[in-house]
Each structure stands twice: as C-alpha cells, then as structure tokens.
Amino acid sequence: MNRPLAGQTAVVTGGNSGVGRSATEMLLRAGADVTMVCRSRERGERALAEMRDAGIAGGAAEGAEDPNARETGDAAGRPGLVLELADLSRQADVRAAAGRIATRLPAIDILVNNAGISSARRTLSADGFELTFATNHIGHFLLTHLLRERLEAGRGRILNVSSRGHRRGDLRRADLDDIARGRAWNGPLQAYADSKLANILFTFESVRRWGGRGITANAVHPGVLATDIWNKTPWIARLLIRPFTWFMDRPEVGGGAVMNLVGDPAGDTVTGRYFNMNDEETPSAQARDEALAGKLWERSCEWTAWVS
Ligand SMILES: NC(=O)c1ccc[n+]([C@@H]2O[C@H](COP(=O)([O-])OP(=O)(O)OC[C@H]3O[C@@H](n4cnc5c(N)ncnc54)[C@H](OP(=O)(O)O)[C@@H]3O)[C@@H](O)[C@H]2O)c1
C-alpha cells in the first residue's frame, strides 16, 4: 500500500465531521498519525470508533493516562488516531489541549485548522468574543501559536480551511475589536464571511512572520459540500438550503482539497496561497491587504494575551 505520509504527524480540528472527518480518514490512509481536536466527547469518540472499526486506524491502546485523550495504537501497523477535546471558542480549552498535544508530540508535520461554525445569532463566547469569530479565527490563531514550536520541529505545514464566502467579508467596516466582540454584529452571514476572511489574512501573515522558520501556510475553500454545517444554520435557512444539498458535493471533495495541499511531502514549496478547491485563485482585495493582516495579527495577540 502506498503510504506517502507514513511516520508523519497531523493535527486536524473538527475531525469528527464533514471536511475534517474526510481529511482525517485520508491522512490515516496515507499513513499519518492523526490527532483530532473535537468539542464533543460523544461525537469525537463515535468518529474514532467508526474509523477504528473500519480498520483505518489502529486498535485501542490500554491505559491512556489522560482522560481527555483516547489513544489508538498501531500494533498492527496501522496509523494512530488520538482524540483531544477542546471547544475552540474557549481559550482555556485550547491552551489545555495544545499543552497535551505538545507534551505528546515532539514534532507536528501537518496542522489542518478546519473546525468552523456559523452562529445563527449574536452570541458571545465564554471569553466575551462573538462566537463565530472566536471559533473560526481566534481559537485557531491561539492553537497555531501554541503549537508553533512543534510545527517548526516537523514539516510545519499549516492549512487553514476558509471559504469563498470570505469575499463578502469586510474587516474594515468597523473597529476590529468591535467586530471580534460582536458589537458590530451585522447578521450571521457577515460574521461567517468576516471569520473566513480572517482565516486568509492569518494564513498570509503567518507566512510573512514564520516563513523563515520553515513553516508553510495555505488557505483553501473546500467546495460547496453537503455537510452538517448546514444543519446548524437557522431553521429558515435550513429549509431554503435543503433542496440545494442534493446538488452539493460530498465531504470527500473537501477532504481531497485538503490532501492536495498537505498530502504530498514533495509539495512543501507551495506556501502563502489561496486555493478554490484544487485550483489556486486570487482571494479578495481585503484578504491581500498586508496592513489589515498585520493589524489583525496584533489584535489577535491581544485577544489571546499572546506575548511573542
Ligand atoms: N460545507 C461547505 O459547503 C463549506 C464551504 C466552505 C467552507 N467550509 C468550511 O469547512 C470547514 C468544515 O466545515 P464542514 O462543512 O465540514 O462542517 P461540519 O460537518 O459542521 O464540521 C465542522 C466541524 O467543526 C467542529 N466545531 C464546530 N465548532 C467547534 C468548536 N467550538 N470547537 C471545536 N470544534 C468545533 C464541529 O464539531 P461538532 O460536530 O461537534 O459540531 C465539526 O467537527 C469549516 O471551516 C467551514 O467554514 C465548508
């Protein structure tokens, strides 16, 4: 069996569902050991058991010390799959999970920042940030910073799952702090688009700041896919979208777009780019605004109390 990622280590957020689940399965099939960062123990353990039962991941290991981690061994030569629990909208969770991951993994080759939501209402996270922005941007910003040294020790390949919806994003429409804290709330679509724009700004700025450390970063729109994300929209939107889900691609199309950017160890020269599925594309003007990216980075450091 061809296993180009054998011996490599990947971390995937939201690995229990949709794009993240598909990418996790593809990474395992390519031989990588995968850590899934999920918010729900029940959904995470179910996904883990399904992949184990399907023979994609190794069997259960005895005596996992950390109650949050459910380790699967590779006694039969199958890659390992570990579940780490963290709600990305809660910075304390992110710090705790990153600490456990960093303790367990000396090096990380691939980080797929995939988890995402579109909160139907203006809701504040436990830390006082608008929930969509907190989950989709701030949580991943913090996780990536906390794992940076491990990424430097590995292949250091970061893939941020954005969306072509970033084109409606507008992070100049108000003060960044007002957007992040939900004071400039302008509906769920705007909040989602803003967070997906932030994903690309973060991608490009991390290449400018960390490129010299051997870290690469790209952003991808994974396709318009029939995943659970649509079931979490307001009921009226769900009703309107339901007929169109028949025409959407399967999550595996998104998993394939992820693998296109992280699955080829020879492809590590590709960095600082945005892809619409498998094709490179020029993102919106705001996504390419270096001053905005720098400002978002500095503010994100403040929001996460990150001192570099
Ligand atoms: N589907 C599309 O058409 C589409 C299009 C463009 C971009 N995207 C992007 O693709 C990514 C994956 O979405 P998907 O379509 O695969 O949707 P999905 O099936 O709903 O998967 C989203 C994943 O993120 C997890 N998640 C949500 N909030 C979280 C939190 N606070 N902490 C930790 N994990 C959290 C979910 O966990 P639970 O299962 O516990 O909810 C789930 O595992 C997202 O970034 C989305 O913006 C999707």
The ligand as an ORCA input file, in Angstrom:
! r2SCAN-3c Opt
* xyz 0 1
  N     -19.667     22.701      3.814
  C     -19.380     23.678      2.973
  O     -20.035     23.846      1.937
  C     -18.234     24.612      3.274
  C     -17.959     25.621      2.353
  C     -16.903     26.482      2.598
  C     -16.135     26.325      3.739
  N     -16.426     25.341      4.633
  C     -15.587     25.238      5.840
  O     -15.206     23.900      6.031
  C     -14.915     23.693      7.414
  C     -15.540     22.406      7.883
  O     -16.949     22.543      7.829
  P     -17.897     21.344      7.383
  O     -18.625     21.793      6.207
  O     -17.153     20.077      7.347
  O     -18.952     21.368      8.593
  P     -19.270     20.324      9.760
  O     -19.550     18.986      9.209
  O     -20.292     21.001     10.593
  O     -17.892     20.237     10.550
  C     -17.448     21.283     11.369
  C     -16.564     20.706     12.436
  O     -16.139     21.779     13.302
  C     -16.422     21.392     14.638
  N     -16.613     22.543     15.523
  C     -17.563     23.494     15.454
  N     -17.441     24.355     16.462
  C     -16.383     23.934     17.195
  C     -15.755     24.398     18.385
  N     -16.198     25.476     19.043
  N     -14.699     23.717     18.860
  C     -14.236     22.616     18.220
  N     -14.789     22.126     17.100
  C     -15.851     22.778     16.597
  C     -17.684     20.562     14.528
  O     -17.904     19.841     15.717
  P     -19.386     19.250     16.050
  O     -19.562     18.059     15.167
  O     -19.277     18.930     17.492
  O     -20.380     20.350     15.745
  C     -17.316     19.711     13.340
  O     -16.436     18.691     13.722
  C     -15.411     24.935      8.144
  O     -14.303     25.750      8.467
  C     -16.282     25.628      7.119
  O     -16.299     27.023      7.300
  C     -17.456     24.474      4.430
*
